[in-house]
């Protein structure tokens, strides 16, 4: 009886080298991707996921380049102001925190927390 090796991901019979584990690169990639999803998320993955979510939220609310949104609206969407990529300080000393090209500044007006949302501009490079 011949011992037939099967692909570790899809279960198809393997052809070729005796030490082959996967039938092709797609099965190998799919296997490792599936394993990474099953494992405990790394710190890097948690931060990256939150940065992407923050960017998506800021982008969806800032269509005109500058706008103001109540903090509760952003926070309800999953926005976390603790995660940002860089900052910019304007001439008045206000520090805008940025998630890639979308920035935010927390303000309190009439006892309500709000965020001023802006988009990165060329003059901010200085």
NORNORSUL-V538129 format. One record per residue. RES is the residue in one small letter. PHI is phi as a letter, one per 30 degrees, with the letter a starting at -180 (none if undefined). PSI is psi in degrees with one decimal (NA if undefined). D_FIRST is the distance of its C-alpha to the first C-alpha in Angstrom with 2 decimals. Layout:
res=RES phi=PHI psi=PSI d_first=D_FIRST
res=RES phi=PHI psi=PSI d_first=D_FIRST
This chain:
res=x phi=none psi=133.6 d_first=0.00
res=x phi=c psi=130.3 d_first=3.83
res=x phi=d psi=113.0 d_first=6.55
res=x phi=c psi=129.7 d_first=9.24
res=x phi=d psi=142.6 d_first=12.75
res=x phi=c psi=152.6 d_first=15.46
res=x phi=d psi=134.6 d_first=19.22
res=x phi=d psi=-22.0 d_first=21.11
res=x phi=c psi=-55.4 d_first=23.87
res=x phi=c psi=-16.2 d_first=22.90
res=x phi=i psi=3.0 d_first=19.19
res=x phi=d psi=153.6 d_first=18.38
res=x phi=d psi=136.2 d_first=15.28
res=x phi=d psi=142.1 d_first=16.40
res=x phi=c psi=143.4 d_first=17.01
res=x phi=j psi=-138.8 d_first=18.47
res=x phi=e psi=148.4 d_first=18.85
res=x phi=d psi=-22.6 d_first=16.21
res=x phi=c psi=13.5 d_first=18.78
res=x phi=d psi=139.6 d_first=19.65
res=x phi=c psi=-33.3 d_first=20.38
res=x phi=b psi=152.7 d_first=22.19
res=x phi=d psi=-28.0 d_first=21.95
res=x phi=a psi=178.1 d_first=25.70
res=x phi=d psi=-28.1 d_first=28.95
res=x phi=d psi=-43.1 d_first=29.90
res=x phi=d psi=-39.7 d_first=26.96
res=x phi=d psi=-47.0 d_first=27.67
res=x phi=d psi=-44.4 d_first=31.35
res=x phi=d psi=-40.7 d_first=30.88
res=x phi=d psi=-48.5 d_first=28.70
res=x phi=d psi=-34.8 d_first=31.36
res=x phi=d psi=-44.2 d_first=34.20
res=x phi=d psi=-42.1 d_first=32.83
res=x phi=d psi=-37.7 d_first=32.48
res=x phi=d psi=-32.2 d_first=36.04
res=x phi=d psi=-32.3 d_first=37.38
res=x phi=d psi=-25.1 d_first=35.85
res=x phi=d psi=171.8 d_first=37.39
res=x phi=d psi=130.6 d_first=41.02
res=x phi=d psi=138.4 d_first=43.26
res=x phi=d psi=163.7 d_first=44.70
res=x phi=e psi=-43.0 d_first=48.46
res=x phi=e psi=-46.4 d_first=48.23
res=x phi=d psi=-38.4 d_first=46.49
res=x phi=d psi=-45.1 d_first=49.14
res=x phi=d psi=-45.4 d_first=51.99
res=x phi=d psi=-42.0 d_first=50.55
res=x phi=d psi=-42.8 d_first=50.04
res=x phi=d psi=-38.8 d_first=53.63
res=x phi=d psi=-43.1 d_first=55.10
res=x phi=d psi=-40.7 d_first=53.44
res=x phi=d psi=-46.5 d_first=54.72
res=x phi=e psi=-45.7 d_first=58.20
res=x phi=d psi=-44.8 d_first=58.33
res=x phi=d psi=-41.0 d_first=57.30
res=x phi=d psi=-47.7 d_first=59.98
res=x phi=d psi=-41.3 d_first=62.70
res=x phi=d psi=-41.0 d_first=61.94
res=x phi=d psi=-29.4 d_first=62.12
res=x phi=c psi=-15.5 d_first=65.55
res=x phi=c psi=77.9 d_first=67.07
res=x phi=d psi=-27.2 d_first=67.43
res=x phi=c psi=-6.2 d_first=70.90
res=x phi=j psi=-28.0 d_first=70.46
res=x phi=a psi=131.7 d_first=72.46
res=x phi=a psi=167.8 d_first=72.62
res=x phi=b psi=134.0 d_first=73.18
res=x phi=b psi=141.1 d_first=70.89
res=x phi=d psi=140.9 d_first=71.32
res=x phi=e psi=-38.9 d_first=69.04
res=x phi=d psi=-33.2 d_first=67.88
res=x phi=d psi=-46.2 d_first=66.52
res=x phi=d psi=-43.8 d_first=64.33
res=x phi=d psi=-35.5 d_first=63.22
res=x phi=d psi=-28.8 d_first=62.23
res=x phi=d psi=-12.2 d_first=59.88
res=x phi=j psi=5.0 d_first=58.10
res=x phi=d psi=137.1 d_first=60.16
res=x phi=b psi=112.9 d_first=60.46
res=x phi=d psi=-6.8 d_first=63.34
res=x phi=d psi=-14.6 d_first=61.81
res=x phi=c psi=114.0 d_first=59.27
res=x phi=a psi=164.3 d_first=60.74
res=x phi=c psi=-33.2 d_first=60.15
res=x phi=a psi=179.6 d_first=63.69
res=x phi=b psi=165.0 d_first=67.37
res=x phi=b psi=133.6 d_first=70.61
res=x phi=c psi=124.0 d_first=74.15
res=x phi=d psi=179.9 d_first=76.91
res=x phi=d psi=-25.0 d_first=80.56
res=x phi=d psi=-2.7 d_first=81.56
res=x phi=j psi=3.0 d_first=79.02
res=x phi=d psi=134.8 d_first=76.58
res=x phi=c psi=112.0 d_first=72.98
res=x phi=c psi=130.2 d_first=70.50
res=x phi=c psi=138.5 d_first=66.86
res=x phi=c psi=145.2 d_first=64.37
res=x phi=c psi=95.4 d_first=60.81
res=x phi=h psi=-114.7 d_first=60.21
res=x phi=c psi=1.4 d_first=62.95
res=x phi=c psi=123.8 d_first=64.08
res=x phi=c psi=161.8 d_first=66.61
res=x phi=b psi=148.5 d_first=68.23
res=x phi=b psi=124.7 d_first=71.32
res=x phi=d psi=130.6 d_first=72.08
res=x phi=b psi=152.3 d_first=75.64
res=x phi=c psi=119.5 d_first=77.52
res=x phi=b psi=127.7 d_first=80.08
res=x phi=h psi=36.9 d_first=82.12
res=x phi=i psi=5.8 d_first=79.94
res=x phi=c psi=133.8 d_first=76.71
res=x phi=d psi=133.2 d_first=73.92
res=x phi=b psi=161.5 d_first=73.01
res=x phi=c psi=130.5 d_first=71.00
res=x phi=d psi=121.7 d_first=72.43
res=x phi=c psi=134.2 d_first=69.58
res=x phi=b psi=166.1 d_first=69.91
res=x phi=c psi=145.0 d_first=67.91
res=x phi=e psi=135.9 d_first=67.79
res=x phi=b psi=156.5 d_first=70.55
res=x phi=e psi=-37.7 d_first=71.16
res=x phi=d psi=-15.3 d_first=74.28
res=x phi=d psi=-12.6 d_first=72.22
res=x phi=d psi=-19.8 d_first=70.71
res=x phi=d psi=NA d_first=73.98
